[in-house]
Amino acid sequence: MKYSQAKGGRIFVMRLEHGDIVHEEIECFAGRESIQAAALIIVGGADKGSRFVVGPEDGEESPIIPMECMLKSVHEISGTGTIFPDDKGNPKLHMHMACGRKEATMTGCVRRGVRVWHIMEVILFELTECEARRILDQGTGFALLEP
């Protein structure tokens, strides 16, 4: 395990609106507000056509080949995520959502393009005095958190 310490900063209450792309809006907001690190929770609705990364094709394979899933209809969502800067200093969101409709649920990462259906509510907890960064790992192809 690797770790570091941070302090709590500002707290933002946000409403994403119909048609917004989740990761684009949140990363843009973080840039405007000079947020380098944060923890987030999110609830609301994801529109049909939203795309998620839903796991690797094979957990033993290298390089890792991600699988993608697209919502065929509107789903209720609940998610959590983090923001840390990439190697260029840009705030990058890593968020997973559980999406449900009737008795079916799908969970995945939002980085392929999740579109808001009417609203999503976000609470963003800024982390200050934080040196953590996302650094590209050549072996996995992931931007790994380096605390």
FENMOWO-V853210 format. One record per pair of residues at least 12 apart in sequence whose C-alpha atoms are under 10 Angstrom apart, sorted by the first residue. I is the first residue (numbers start at 1). J is the second residue. If there is no record, write none. Layout:
i = <I & I>
j = <J & J>
This chain:
i = <1 & 2 & 2 & 2 & 3 & 3 & 3 & 3 & 4 & 4 & 4 & 4 & 4 & 5 & 5 & 5 & 5 & 5 & 5 & 5 & 6 & 6 & 6 & 6 & 6 & 6 & 6 & 6 & 6 & 7 & 7 & 7 & 7 & 7 & 8 & 8 & 8 & 8 & 8 & 8 & 8 & 8 & 8 & 9 & 9 & 9 & 9 & 9 & 9 & 9 & 9 & 10 & 10 & 10 & 10 & 10 & 10 & 10 & 11 & 11 & 11 & 11 & 11 & 11 & 11 & 11 & 12 & 12 & 12 & 12 & 12 & 12 & 13 & 13 & 13 & 13 & 13 & 14 & 14 & 14 & 14 & 14 & 14 & 14 & 14 & 15 & 15 & 15 & 15 & 15 & 15 & 15 & 15 & 15 & 16 & 16 & 16 & 16 & 16 & 16 & 16 & 16 & 16 & 16 & 17 & 17 & 17 & 17 & 17 & 17 & 17 & 18 & 18 & 18 & 18 & 18 & 18 & 18 & 18 & 18 & 19 & 19 & 19 & 19 & 19 & 19 & 19 & 19 & 20 & 20 & 20 & 20 & 20 & 20 & 20 & 20 & 20 & 20 & 21 & 21 & 21 & 21 & 21 & 21 & 21 & 21 & 21 & 21 & 22 & 22 & 22 & 22 & 22 & 22 & 22 & 22 & 22 & 22 & 22 & 22 & 22 & 22 & 23 & 23 & 23 & 23 & 23 & 23 & 23 & 23 & 23 & 23 & 24 & 24 & 24 & 24 & 24 & 26 & 26 & 26 & 26 & 26 & 26 & 26 & 27 & 27 & 27 & 27 & 27 & 28 & 28 & 28 & 29 & 30 & 30 & 30 & 30 & 30 & 30 & 30 & 30 & 31 & 31 & 31 & 31 & 34 & 34 & 35 & 35 & 35 & 35 & 35 & 35 & 35 & 35 & 35 & 35 & 36 & 36 & 36 & 36 & 36 & 36 & 36 & 36 & 36 & 36 & 36 & 36 & 36 & 36 & 36 & 36 & 37 & 37 & 37 & 37 & 37 & 37 & 37 & 37 & 37 & 37 & 37 & 37 & 37 & 37 & 37 & 37 & 37 & 38 & 38 & 38 & 38 & 38 & 38 & 38 & 38 & 38 & 38 & 38 & 38 & 38 & 39 & 39 & 39 & 39 & 39 & 39 & 39 & 39 & 39 & 39 & 39 & 39 & 39 & 40 & 40 & 40 & 40 & 40 & 40 & 40 & 40 & 40 & 40 & 40 & 40 & 40 & 41 & 41 & 41 & 41 & 41 & 41 & 41 & 41 & 41 & 41 & 41 & 41 & 41 & 42 & 42 & 42 & 42 & 42 & 42 & 42 & 42 & 42 & 42 & 42 & 42 & 42 & 43 & 43 & 43 & 43 & 43 & 43 & 43 & 43 & 43 & 43 & 43 & 43 & 43 & 44 & 44 & 44 & 44 & 44 & 44 & 44 & 44 & 44 & 44 & 44 & 44 & 44 & 45 & 45 & 45 & 45 & 45 & 45 & 45 & 45 & 45 & 45 & 45 & 45 & 45 & 45 & 45 & 46 & 46 & 46 & 46 & 46 & 46 & 46 & 46 & 46 & 46 & 46 & 46 & 46 & 46 & 46 & 46 & 46 & 47 & 47 & 47 & 47 & 47 & 47 & 47 & 47 & 47 & 47 & 47 & 47 & 47 & 48 & 48 & 48 & 48 & 48 & 48 & 48 & 48 & 48 & 48 & 49 & 49 & 49 & 49 & 49 & 49 & 49 & 49 & 49 & 50 & 50 & 50 & 50 & 50 & 50 & 50 & 50 & 50 & 50 & 50 & 50 & 50 & 50 & 51 & 51 & 51 & 51 & 51 & 51 & 51 & 51 & 51 & 51 & 51 & 51 & 51 & 52 & 52 & 52 & 52 & 52 & 52 & 52 & 52 & 52 & 52 & 52 & 52 & 52 & 52 & 52 & 52 & 52 & 53 & 53 & 53 & 53 & 53 & 53 & 53 & 53 & 53 & 53 & 53 & 53 & 53 & 54 & 54 & 54 & 54 & 54 & 54 & 54 & 54 & 54 & 54 & 54 & 55 & 55 & 55 & 55 & 55 & 55 & 56 & 61 & 62 & 62 & 62 & 63 & 63 & 63 & 63 & 64 & 64 & 64 & 64 & 65 & 65 & 67 & 68 & 68 & 68 & 69 & 69 & 69 & 69 & 70 & 70 & 70 & 70 & 71 & 71 & 71 & 73 & 74 & 74 & 74 & 74 & 74 & 74 & 75 & 75 & 75 & 75 & 75 & 75 & 75 & 75 & 75 & 75 & 76 & 76 & 76 & 76 & 76 & 76 & 76 & 76 & 76 & 77 & 77 & 77 & 77 & 77 & 77 & 77 & 77 & 77 & 77 & 77 & 78 & 78 & 78 & 78 & 78 & 78 & 78 & 78 & 79 & 79 & 79 & 79 & 79 & 79 & 79 & 79 & 79 & 79 & 80 & 80 & 80 & 80 & 80 & 80 & 80 & 80 & 80 & 81 & 81 & 81 & 81 & 81 & 81 & 81 & 81 & 82 & 82 & 82 & 82 & 82 & 82 & 82 & 83 & 83 & 83 & 83 & 83 & 83 & 83 & 83 & 84 & 84 & 84 & 84 & 84 & 84 & 84 & 84 & 84 & 84 & 85 & 85 & 85 & 85 & 85 & 85 & 86 & 86 & 86 & 86 & 86 & 86 & 86 & 86 & 87 & 87 & 87 & 87 & 87 & 88 & 88 & 88 & 89 & 89 & 90 & 90 & 91 & 91 & 92 & 92 & 92 & 92 & 93 & 93 & 93 & 94 & 94 & 94 & 94 & 95 & 95 & 95 & 95 & 96 & 96 & 96 & 96 & 97 & 97 & 97 & 130 & 131 & 131 & 132 & 132 & 132 & 133 & 133 & 133 & 134 & 134>
j = <147 & 145 & 146 & 147 & 132 & 145 & 146 & 147 & 130 & 131 & 132 & 146 & 147 & 127 & 128 & 129 & 130 & 131 & 132 & 147 & 37 & 126 & 127 & 128 & 129 & 130 & 131 & 132 & 147 & 126 & 127 & 128 & 129 & 130 & 37 & 38 & 39 & 125 & 126 & 127 & 128 & 129 & 130 & 35 & 37 & 38 & 125 & 126 & 127 & 128 & 129 & 35 & 38 & 124 & 125 & 126 & 127 & 128 & 38 & 39 & 40 & 123 & 124 & 125 & 126 & 127 & 40 & 122 & 123 & 124 & 125 & 126 & 121 & 122 & 123 & 124 & 125 & 26 & 29 & 42 & 120 & 121 & 122 & 123 & 124 & 42 & 43 & 44 & 118 & 119 & 120 & 121 & 122 & 123 & 42 & 44 & 115 & 116 & 117 & 118 & 119 & 120 & 121 & 122 & 115 & 116 & 117 & 118 & 119 & 120 & 121 & 45 & 46 & 47 & 115 & 116 & 117 & 118 & 119 & 120 & 46 & 47 & 114 & 115 & 116 & 117 & 118 & 119 & 46 & 47 & 113 & 114 & 115 & 116 & 117 & 118 & 119 & 120 & 46 & 50 & 110 & 111 & 112 & 113 & 114 & 115 & 116 & 117 & 42 & 46 & 50 & 93 & 95 & 110 & 111 & 112 & 113 & 114 & 115 & 116 & 120 & 122 & 92 & 93 & 94 & 95 & 110 & 111 & 112 & 113 & 114 & 115 & 92 & 93 & 111 & 113 & 114 & 40 & 83 & 91 & 92 & 93 & 122 & 124 & 83 & 90 & 91 & 92 & 93 & 90 & 91 & 92 & 91 & 83 & 84 & 90 & 91 & 92 & 93 & 124 & 126 & 89 & 90 & 91 & 92 & 90 & 91 & 83 & 84 & 85 & 90 & 91 & 124 & 125 & 126 & 127 & 128 & 83 & 84 & 85 & 86 & 89 & 90 & 91 & 92 & 126 & 127 & 128 & 129 & 130 & 131 & 132 & 133 & 82 & 83 & 84 & 85 & 91 & 92 & 93 & 124 & 125 & 126 & 127 & 128 & 129 & 130 & 131 & 132 & 133 & 81 & 82 & 83 & 84 & 91 & 92 & 93 & 124 & 125 & 126 & 127 & 128 & 130 & 80 & 81 & 82 & 83 & 84 & 93 & 94 & 95 & 123 & 124 & 125 & 126 & 127 & 79 & 80 & 81 & 82 & 83 & 93 & 94 & 95 & 122 & 123 & 124 & 125 & 126 & 78 & 79 & 80 & 81 & 82 & 95 & 96 & 97 & 121 & 122 & 123 & 124 & 125 & 77 & 78 & 79 & 80 & 81 & 95 & 96 & 97 & 120 & 121 & 122 & 123 & 124 & 76 & 77 & 78 & 79 & 80 & 97 & 98 & 99 & 119 & 120 & 121 & 122 & 123 & 75 & 76 & 77 & 78 & 79 & 99 & 116 & 117 & 118 & 119 & 120 & 121 & 122 & 74 & 75 & 76 & 77 & 78 & 99 & 100 & 114 & 115 & 116 & 117 & 118 & 119 & 120 & 121 & 71 & 73 & 74 & 75 & 76 & 77 & 78 & 97 & 99 & 100 & 114 & 115 & 116 & 117 & 118 & 119 & 120 & 70 & 71 & 72 & 73 & 74 & 75 & 76 & 114 & 115 & 116 & 117 & 118 & 119 & 70 & 71 & 72 & 73 & 74 & 75 & 114 & 115 & 116 & 117 & 69 & 70 & 71 & 72 & 73 & 74 & 113 & 114 & 115 & 69 & 70 & 71 & 72 & 73 & 74 & 75 & 110 & 112 & 113 & 114 & 115 & 116 & 117 & 68 & 69 & 70 & 71 & 72 & 108 & 109 & 110 & 111 & 112 & 113 & 114 & 115 & 66 & 67 & 68 & 69 & 70 & 71 & 96 & 97 & 106 & 107 & 108 & 109 & 110 & 111 & 112 & 113 & 114 & 66 & 67 & 68 & 69 & 70 & 96 & 107 & 108 & 109 & 110 & 111 & 112 & 113 & 66 & 67 & 68 & 69 & 70 & 96 & 106 & 107 & 108 & 109 & 110 & 67 & 68 & 69 & 107 & 108 & 109 & 68 & 140 & 139 & 140 & 141 & 138 & 139 & 140 & 141 & 139 & 140 & 141 & 142 & 140 & 141 & 108 & 108 & 109 & 112 & 106 & 107 & 108 & 112 & 106 & 112 & 113 & 114 & 99 & 106 & 114 & 101 & 99 & 100 & 101 & 115 & 116 & 117 & 98 & 99 & 100 & 101 & 102 & 104 & 105 & 106 & 116 & 117 & 97 & 98 & 99 & 100 & 101 & 102 & 105 & 117 & 120 & 96 & 97 & 98 & 99 & 100 & 101 & 105 & 106 & 107 & 116 & 120 & 96 & 97 & 98 & 99 & 100 & 107 & 120 & 121 & 95 & 96 & 97 & 98 & 99 & 107 & 108 & 109 & 110 & 122 & 94 & 95 & 96 & 97 & 98 & 109 & 122 & 123 & 124 & 93 & 94 & 95 & 96 & 97 & 109 & 110 & 124 & 94 & 95 & 96 & 124 & 125 & 126 & 127 & 95 & 124 & 125 & 126 & 127 & 132 & 133 & 134 & 127 & 130 & 131 & 132 & 133 & 134 & 135 & 145 & 146 & 147 & 131 & 132 & 133 & 134 & 135 & 145 & 132 & 133 & 134 & 135 & 136 & 143 & 144 & 145 & 133 & 134 & 135 & 136 & 143 & 133 & 134 & 135 & 133 & 134 & 133 & 134 & 133 & 134 & 111 & 133 & 134 & 143 & 109 & 110 & 111 & 109 & 110 & 111 & 143 & 108 & 109 & 110 & 111 & 108 & 109 & 110 & 111 & 109 & 110 & 114 & 147 & 146 & 147 & 145 & 146 & 147 & 145 & 146 & 147 & 146 & 147>
